[in-house]
Every structure is written in structure tokens, then in C-alpha cells.
Amino acid sequence: MTLENFWRFLRKGLGERKAQWRYCLRLTVAGVLAFAITQFGNFPLHGLWAVLTAVVVTQISVGGSLRATAEYVVGTLGGAIYATAVALVVPHETNVQLAIALALSIAPLALLASLDPKFRVAPFTAVLVLFVSNWFHQGPLESAVFRIMEVVIGGLTAIVVAIVILPERAHARAIEAAARILERVADFLPMLFKGFTQQIDIEAMYAKQDELGAAVVYFQEVVSEVKEERFTAFADGLDDAALGRTLLRLRHDLVILGRAATEPLPPDFAKRLGLPLDEIARHVVVHFRDCADALRRRRAVSSPQPIEAAYEAYAQEFAALRSEGFTRSLSPQELERVFALGFALEQLNRDLSDLRRCVRESAKAAKAKQERHGS
């Protein structure tokens, strides 16, 4: 590999993994900065828990870091306060006494953590308070105070670094995740619609649907981070939850279409509805790709008129088949699949309308934010 090719390869890798490289930088800075801050105090283990906290709560996005820090601090406070109370009441000089105090500290906090995820680190904190106080001959109250101070230092360090150093907005990640879902749908639709006129690989279709389901779940996880950014200047007022609900309904539409596509339509229906279905698929695929691009560019989506025309042609042909009596010769299973297809197409069209509304709201929110910053 020549030097020129190496630099081209390196630039391409950096360009495709910008978020990952930014996260790597922020995580490193947060850990080192937390360590540097704790050197100004007499913290046990040279500020180990401040560094660990900064590393644990630093997430890819600002919203993720805010959420992780809030949960970690709440869990630490709960665990430290309760373990301190146990240590003050229950003697723990011998191993047997320490084991009893440990059990009394862990059990209630473990139950609390199972009921509320915010307290997941509470049992862990209780163990630290008890053991560290023994190791360093500290009182339980002193051990708890040091633990809380270090967690607060680590958490605040992580938040400051997330906001100041190449900040990655959870909302931007949500938009990109949504756009990728729409592109996946566009890639999947031709295969799905092909199943109405010919036999397709059912297992491959189910695998594609599972991938889309996982992508929608990931999007909803990112949206939960966006809520934390509502308190910062990184939020722009867009309701990402509405977009999430629309994507989930679109995924359900594809599941219903997939059930109807497990076998080709009856011959007469496949012959006469094949072309209208191809037209619907072609225009809907283009529309999904346009919506993905519109989300990324924060612009309005193009007119749905070609889709409406394709749907109208399908409705007319299906009405003609019914008026000519072709539905009377169908078996109950065939009739169910034919009408399931019509229902799924109708739902898909409605959810496409909701998708266009979400895209318009995204463009409006971006424009409003630009106007605020410009004024």
C-alpha cells in the first residue's frame, strides 16, 4: 500500500467513524481530567472512583452522558447513605460481623435496584463504603462522603467534557438512525412486493423484518437520550417520540404485508394487480428514500401525488376484479390474504402521511432554531 493510498484509507475511516472517534477523545479527556482534579484532594486510591465514574457515565451523546450521570449519582447517594446507616448501627470489625453488615446492606438495595434501574449502582456503592472504610481505617461516614464526592466530580467532569469537546447530540443520532431505517425499508420493499406475484425466500424476509425491528428498538433507545437534552441548548423542539411511533407503525405495516406475501396471489389477481403493485412499490421506495434525505437535510419532503396515483390505479383494478366476480371463486385462505393485502396497503399509506408530517416538523424545528440563533 502506497503512502497516498494509506492516507486515503485513513481519511475514509475517520470520516465514516466520526462519532466513534469523538467518543474516544471525550472518554480519554474525561478520565484524565477527573484524575487531575482529584489530585488536589486527599482522596483514597488517588481518585480512582472519580476516574471510573467519568469513564462509566461518558456516553456517545450529550443526552446519554446526562442520563447516565443522573442515574449514577442517584444510585450512589442511595447506596452510600444506606450503607453508612448500616455500618453505624451494625458492628463490622470481624469477618463474621462484616459478612452480616454486608448482607444487610446488599439485600434491600438489590431489591430496590430490581424495582428502579436508577439504583443499579446502589449495592455496588454499599460494598465499597463498607470495605474501603475497613481497608483504610476510615469511618463509614467518611468513606461515604469520599465516595459521593468522587462520583460527583467524575459525573460533572463527564458532562462538561461531553458539552465542550466535540459534542455529539443525541438528536442528531436519532435523525441519522431514523434515516437509516427508512433506507432499509426502501431496500426491503421490492423483495416484499415481489412475493405477491412469485414465490420468495420466506426465511430471508423474516430476517429482514427482524433487522428492522432491532433498528427501531435502537432508535427508541436513542430517543430516550434526547429527552435529557431538553434541558440544554442542544435540543431543537422536535418531538422525536412521534417519529418513533410512526417508524414502529411502519414496521408493523411491513409485518402484515409480509404475512400476505408468504404465497403469491391467486393467478387472476397476480396477473391484473401485479403492475399496479409494482407501481406502488416503485413510488413508495422513492418516497422513503426522499424522506430519509429530507430528515438528514432538515427539509420538506416531495409531493406524494405519484403514490396517490398508483394507489388509485390499484383500487380501480381491484374494484374491477370484485365486480367481475373473481373474489367469489377464492378459498377462505386466499380471500383472507387478498383483503389483508388491501388493509396493509391502506395502513401503509396512512403511516406514510404521518411520516411526511414528522419530516415537515423536523424541517420547521431546524428552521426555527436557525432563526433563534440568527437573531
C-alpha positions in Angstrom: 0.0 0.0 0.0 1.4 3.4 -1.1 1.5 6.3 1.3 -1.2 8.1 -0.7 -3.5 5.1 -0.5 -2.8 4.8 3.2 -3.8 8.4 3.8 -6.9 8.0 1.6 -7.8 4.9 3.6 -7.2 6.7 6.9 -9.3 9.7 5.9 -12.1 7.4 4.8 -12.0 5.5 8.1 -12.1 8.8 10.1 -14.9 10.2 8.0 -17.1 7.1 8.4 -16.4 6.8 12.2 -16.6 10.4 13.3 -18.9 9.8 16.2 -16.8 6.9 17.4 -13.5 8.9 17.3 -15.2 11.8 19.1 -16.4 9.5 21.8 -12.9 8.0 22.1 -11.4 11.5 22.6 -14.1 12.6 25.1 -13.8 9.5 27.1 -10.0 9.8 27.3 -10.2 13.5 28.3 -12.9 12.9 30.9 -10.9 10.1 32.6 -7.6 12.1 32.6 -9.3 15.3 33.7 -11.1 13.6 36.6 -7.8 12.1 37.7 -6.1 15.6 37.6 -8.9 17.2 39.6 -8.8 14.6 42.4 -5.0 15.2 42.9 -5.9 18.5 44.7 -7.6 16.5 47.4 -6.7 13.6 49.7 -8.8 11.0 48.0 -8.3 7.3 48.6 -6.6 5.4 45.7 -5.6 8.6 44.0 -9.2 9.4 43.0 -9.8 6.0 41.4 -13.6 6.2 41.8 -13.8 9.7 40.2 -11.9 8.3 37.2 -14.1 5.2 37.0 -17.2 7.3 37.3 -16.1 9.7 34.4 -15.4 6.7 32.2 -18.6 4.8 33.0 -21.0 7.8 32.5 -19.4 9.3 29.4 -21.6 8.2 26.5 -21.5 8.9 22.8 -24.1 11.7 23.0 -24.6 14.6 25.4 -28.0 13.3 26.4 -26.6 9.9 27.1 -24.0 11.3 29.4 -26.6 13.4 31.2 -28.8 10.4 31.8 -26.0 8.1 32.9 -24.6 10.7 35.3 -28.0 11.4 36.9 -28.7 7.7 37.4 -25.2 7.0 38.7 -25.3 9.9 41.2 -28.8 8.9 42.4 -27.7 5.3 42.8 -24.5 6.3 44.6 -26.3 8.6 47.0 -28.8 5.9 47.9 -26.2 3.2 48.4 -23.8 5.4 50.4 -26.5 6.8 52.7 -28.0 3.4 53.5 -24.6 1.6 53.8 -23.4 4.3 56.2 -26.5 3.8 58.4 -25.9 0.1 58.5 -22.2 0.5 59.3 -23.0 2.9 62.1 -25.6 0.5 63.7 -24.1 -2.9 62.9 -20.5 -3.7 64.2 -18.2 -4.9 61.4 -14.8 -5.4 63.0 -14.6 -9.2 62.5 -15.2 -11.1 59.2 -18.4 -12.6 60.6 -19.7 -9.1 61.6 -18.6 -7.7 58.2 -20.5 -10.5 56.4 -23.7 -9.7 58.4 -23.4 -6.0 57.7 -22.7 -6.8 54.0 -25.8 -8.9 53.7 -28.0 -6.3 55.4 -26.6 -3.6 53.1 -26.9 -5.5 49.8 -30.2 -7.3 50.1 -32.6 -4.2 50.4 -30.6 -2.3 47.8 -30.7 -5.2 45.4 -34.4 -5.3 45.7 -34.6 -1.5 45.2 -32.4 -1.9 42.1 -34.7 -4.5 40.6 -37.6 -2.2 41.0 -35.9 1.0 39.8 -32.9 0.9 37.3 -31.7 4.2 38.7 -30.4 2.4 41.8 -28.4 -0.3 39.9 -25.1 1.0 41.4 -26.5 1.3 44.9 -25.5 -2.3 46.0 -22.1 -1.7 44.4 -21.7 1.6 46.4 -22.7 -0.1 49.6 -20.0 -2.7 49.2 -17.4 0.0 48.6 -18.4 2.0 51.6 -18.1 -1.0 53.9 -14.9 -2.4 52.5 -13.0 0.8 51.9 -13.7 2.0 55.4 -12.2 -1.2 56.7 -9.2 -1.2 54.4 -8.2 2.5 55.0 -9.4 2.5 58.6 -11.9 5.2 57.8 -15.2 5.7 59.5 -18.3 4.7 57.4 -19.4 8.3 57.2 -16.0 9.5 55.9 -15.9 6.6 53.4 -19.4 7.5 52.1 -18.5 11.2 51.8 -15.4 10.4 49.8 -17.4 8.1 47.5 -20.1 10.7 46.9 -17.6 13.5 46.3 -15.6 11.4 43.8 -18.8 10.3 41.9 -19.9 14.0 41.7 -16.5 15.0 40.4 -16.4 12.2 37.8 -20.0 12.9 36.7 -19.6 16.7 36.4 -16.3 16.1 34.5 -18.1 13.8 32.1 -20.9 16.3 31.5 -18.6 19.3 30.9 -16.4 17.3 28.5 -19.5 16.0 26.7 -20.8 19.6 26.2 -17.5 21.3 25.5 -15.4 18.9 23.5 -16.8 18.0 20.1 -20.3 17.5 21.5 -22.4 14.8 19.8 -26.1 15.5 20.0 -28.5 12.5 20.7 -31.0 14.2 18.5 -28.6 14.1 15.5 -28.0 10.4 16.2 -31.8 9.9 16.3 -32.3 11.6 13.0 -29.5 9.5 11.4 -30.9 6.3 12.9 -34.4 7.1 11.5 -33.0 7.9 8.1 -31.2 4.6 8.0 -34.4 2.8 9.0 -36.2 4.4 6.1 -33.4 3.4 3.7 -33.6 -0.2 5.0 -37.4 -0.2 4.4 -36.7 1.1 0.9 -34.3 -1.7 0.3 -36.7 -4.3 1.7 -39.9 -3.3 -0.1 -39.1 -4.6 -3.6 -38.4 -8.1 -2.2 -41.6 -7.9 -0.2 -43.9 -6.8 -3.1 -42.3 -9.5 -5.3 -44.0 -12.0 -3.0 -47.4 -11.1 -4.3 -46.7 -12.4 -7.8 -44.0 -15.0 -7.3 -42.5 -17.2 -4.5 -39.8 -15.6 -2.4 -37.4 -16.7 0.3 -39.6 -16.6 3.4 -36.7 -17.0 5.9 -34.8 -14.1 4.2 -37.9 -12.0 4.5 -38.3 -12.8 8.2 -34.6 -12.0 8.8 -35.0 -8.6 7.1 -38.0 -7.9 9.3 -36.0 -8.8 12.5 -33.3 -6.4 11.4 -35.8 -3.6 11.0 -37.3 -4.4 14.4 -33.8 -4.2 16.0 -33.2 -0.9 14.3 -36.5 0.6 15.6 -35.6 -0.5 19.1 -32.2 1.1 18.8 -33.9 4.3 17.6 -36.2 4.4 20.6 -33.2 3.9 22.9 -31.5 7.0 21.3 -34.8 8.9 21.7 -34.7 8.3 25.5 -31.3 10.1 25.5 -32.8 13.0 23.6 -35.2 13.8 26.5 -32.2 14.6 28.6 -31.1 17.2 26.1 -34.3 19.2 26.5 -32.6 21.0 29.4 -29.6 22.1 27.2 -29.1 24.2 24.2 -28.7 21.1 22.1 -32.5 20.5 21.9 -34.4 22.0 19.0 -38.0 21.2 20.0 -38.7 18.3 17.7 -41.0 15.6 19.0 -38.8 12.5 18.3 -41.3 10.3 20.1 -43.8 10.9 17.4 -41.3 9.9 14.8 -40.6 6.8 16.8 -44.3 5.8 16.9 -44.5 6.3 13.2 -41.5 4.2 12.5 -42.9 1.5 14.7 -46.3 1.5 12.9 -44.4 1.4 9.5 -42.6 -1.7 10.8 -45.9 -3.3 11.7 -47.2 -2.5 8.2 -44.3 -4.4 6.7 -45.1 -7.4 9.0 -48.7 -7.5 7.8 -47.6 -7.2 4.2 -45.1 -10.0 4.8 -47.9 -12.3 6.0 -49.8 -11.6 2.8 -46.7 -12.2 0.7 -45.8 -15.7 2.1 -47.6 -17.1 -1.0 -48.3 -15.4 -4.4 -51.8 -14.0 -5.0 -54.2 -16.2 -6.9 -53.3 -16.2 -10.7 -56.0 -13.8 -11.9 -55.2 -11.4 -9.1 -51.5 -11.7 -9.5 -51.8 -11.1 -13.3 -54.0 -8.0 -13.0 -52.7 -6.5 -9.8 -49.1 -7.1 -10.5 -48.5 -3.9 -12.4 -50.4 -1.6 -10.0 -48.5 -3.2 -7.1 -45.2 -2.7 -8.9 -46.0 1.0 -9.4 -47.0 1.4 -5.7 -43.7 -0.3 -4.7 -41.6 1.8 -7.0 -43.1 5.1 -5.9 -43.1 4.2 -2.2 -39.4 3.2 -2.4 -38.5 6.5 -3.9 -40.6 8.3 -1.3 -38.9 6.5 1.6 -35.5 7.5 0.2 -36.7 11.0 -0.2 -37.9 11.1 3.4 -34.6 9.8 4.6 -32.7 12.5 2.7 -35.2 15.2 3.9 -34.6 14.1 7.5 -30.9 14.5 7.2 -31.1 17.8 5.3 -34.0 19.0 7.5 -36.1 19.9 4.5 -39.7 19.3 3.4 -40.4 16.1 1.6 -41.6 15.9 -2.1 -45.2 15.6 -3.1 -46.9 12.2 -2.5 -49.0 12.6 -5.7 -47.3 9.7 -7.6 -48.1 7.4 -4.7 -51.7 8.5 -4.6 -52.0 7.9 -8.4 -50.5 4.4 -8.0 -52.9 3.6 -5.2 -55.8 4.9 -7.2 -54.9 2.6 -10.1 -54.6 -0.4 -7.7 -58.0 0.4 -6.2 -59.7 0.7 -9.6 -58.2 -2.7 -10.8 -59.2 -4.4 -7.5 -62.8 -3.0 -7.8 -63.0 -4.3 -11.3 -61.9 -7.8 -10.2 -64.6 -7.7 -7.5 -67.3 -6.5 -9.9 -66.4 -9.3 -12.3 -66.9 -11.9 -9.6 -63.3 -13.1 -9.2 -63.5 -12.9 -5.4 -66.3 -15.5 -5.3 -64.0 -18.3 -6.6 -61.4 -17.7 -3.9 -60.9 -20.1 -1.0 -61.3 -18.6 2.5 -57.4 -18.5 2.9 -56.9 -16.8 -0.4 -59.7 -14.3 0.3 -58.1 -13.5 3.7 -54.7 -12.8 2.1 -56.2 -10.6 -0.6 -58.1 -8.4 1.8 -55.1 -8.4 4.3 -53.0 -7.0 1.4 -55.6 -4.2 0.9 -55.7 -3.4 4.6 -51.9 -3.4 4.9 -51.6 -1.1 1.8 -54.2 1.3 3.3 -52.4 1.4 6.6 -49.0 1.9 4.9 -50.4 4.9 3.0 -51.8 6.5 6.3 -48.5 6.0 8.1 -46.6 7.5 5.1 -48.7 10.6 5.7 -47.7 10.6 9.3 -44.1 10.2 8.3 -44.3 13.2 6.0 -45.8 15.2 8.9 -42.8 14.2 11.1 -40.4 15.2 8.4 -42.1 18.6 8.0 -42.0 19.2 11.7 -38.2 18.3 11.7 -37.6 20.9 9.0 -39.7 23.5 10.9 -37.9 22.9 14.1 -34.5 23.2 12.4 -35.6 26.5 10.7 -36.9 27.9 14.0 -33.6 27.1 15.7 -31.6 28.8 13.0 -33.8 31.9 13.3 -33.3 32.0 17.0 -29.6 31.7 16.7 -29.5 34.2 13.9 -31.4 36.8 15.9 
